[in-house]
Amino acid sequence: MSYESKDEMKQPNTIKEIPETERPYEKCERKGAQSLSDEELLAVLLRTGTRGENVLELARRILYHTGKTGILGIHQFSMERLMQIRGVGKVKAVQISCISELAKRLSKATYQEALCFADPETIARYYMEDMRHEKQELMKLLMLNTKAKLIGETNISKGTVNASLITPRELFIEALQKNAVSIVIMHNHPSGDPTPSREDMLTTKRILDAGALIGIDLLDHIIIGNNRYVSFREEGML
């Protein structure tokens, strides 16, 4: 069963109709994928354009239709939003969603072997692609055993990270159920600026104090920004 929209079924424009010197597929064969622009890479994966618009033009419009800076916007598009773009039906929306998820997983896998919970930089790199594109603040709890190995992770809250909304009780219930001896908390700032707020500091202190009472150490609180991070431990705030 095909899920192509009417635009996708009837469009006459394929990469082969573009002059050979401008065809991204052939350019990739000659010069390698690294030679392609963002829109050319997307065009190769989409394969076809829509009525009155070749695939390169469609790729360019998808990347820049909200005024965002190119490819970074793709991570923020839901399938529903993608299908609101003229020429993007269900199939193309699925393709683009899968491209975004594949990019996240490749980035995460790259840093997996180097992940060390004594090193905030490796933690931030490992979770960066998962968290920096979130539109809301998302707090993660990472639970560790006696050898500082990860034994579980869970999302504690989504929305504003607020000292009055995030209670140590719910957090440490999770940690105790996993028999964790130490934890790392992590959240993102959708603005891209990882500078800790007053609420971030209050939340951290409450969790640190509660952990000390029950014997579970808070090793770090890491805030993720846009390819930047702040570690409370590195900054001497823990």
Disulfide bonds with the S-S distance in Angstrom:
none
